[in-house]
């Protein structure tokens, strides 16, 4: 059904977008785009920046694996296929300029912003919305803001995104729990496909989730980099995350 | 039903709280407290500060008048009675540490935070919640935050506050419109009475509302002070606000 390309052709594909950790390339089929996961790692709004050889592969593979898992759970996503070592073919979405954060345990900015103990489990999962707007430092929004700012036409679509996020939280939490991992919090981005259907886009991996070992509390995500750990230790963390989720050694 | 006291006795009443613009005094009846409105005016988180003779009277009277109006509209409030010149007897509430803001038109911080044109009418009224926490600079919350932070026990009570706020918005907007005033936005604070019932507390006046003349757009609220206008002009604005709402000249 979908076109297949050989990796060596990819560099010829026109770049239509580039972020800190991913390059978006145009594909022949106008309904698809190619996501290339870079070996870059960044933190502090891009102020801290390094290269971590193999991270692109690890994150592309974990994202693909988790998108496949979520598709089987009935969650609409942009995912089409994984191409070794660091590519993901996805359906083209019109992305919403919103980051949706779901929190099970108080961590990160949440504990700085509110009077709550870091590491405490919340009474129930909380969904937050942030406007993607670098100049305005990604201000938090509530559900009504999303409608009055014209990001979505109705509160019903906001609720749909919230319900999908909570469904992802439930599915991912259960899956990760079976791998000995606590899903602390995560970020999603949504978009609409050509039929106007709301789907999950972007990526799901150790850059977009906080993951703690269930027993020891060991951090298995990008927080080790934010904390300023050695790059070798950061890479080892990404490798461990891969091994736990995929069930095999990463090819790096 | 309620005790009546002579103004000269008030200074003997124990002070049980004091803010930038109000003093709270204990009354003989333990279910009541006396709010004394000061002539102080402040802005920029208290950095800017002046005395405006007569403001205490104006704001106590406008608050009393609007609370009476809202009570008649079926909105539960803490209001009991007005005492000349600058006192309000209210039922004692256990206040929630939340400021609830309702916006009809984009103004103030909203236009700095989000990409929206100042002065544009929003698609529908938006309700926002801010944690009252000076050290944390009053962070914005969404409805779930209010529950997981333990401020209210259930999302149903949050919805109750939201519904009451929207009801106040409708009633006040209609009333003010009949006085030639556009209600741009306003702030409410809620508390629970001794029976656990959610009621509006604090004050409603030109310090807590943005009010624009319907025809000319003239500002009739504290924004003239925030804008750095002369104190005589600021007082004239408060007097005009009083005249429009109460329908007579203030006694200052």
Interface residues (C-beta under 8 A of the other chain):
Chain A: X113 X114 X115 X116 X122 X123 X124 X126 X127 X128 X129 X131 X133 X136 X139 X140 X141 X142 X143 X144 X145 X147 X148 X149 X150
Chain B: X113 X114 X115 X116 X122 X123 X124 X126 X127 X128 X129 X131 X133 X136 X139 X140 X141 X142 X143 X144 X145 X147 X148 X149 X150
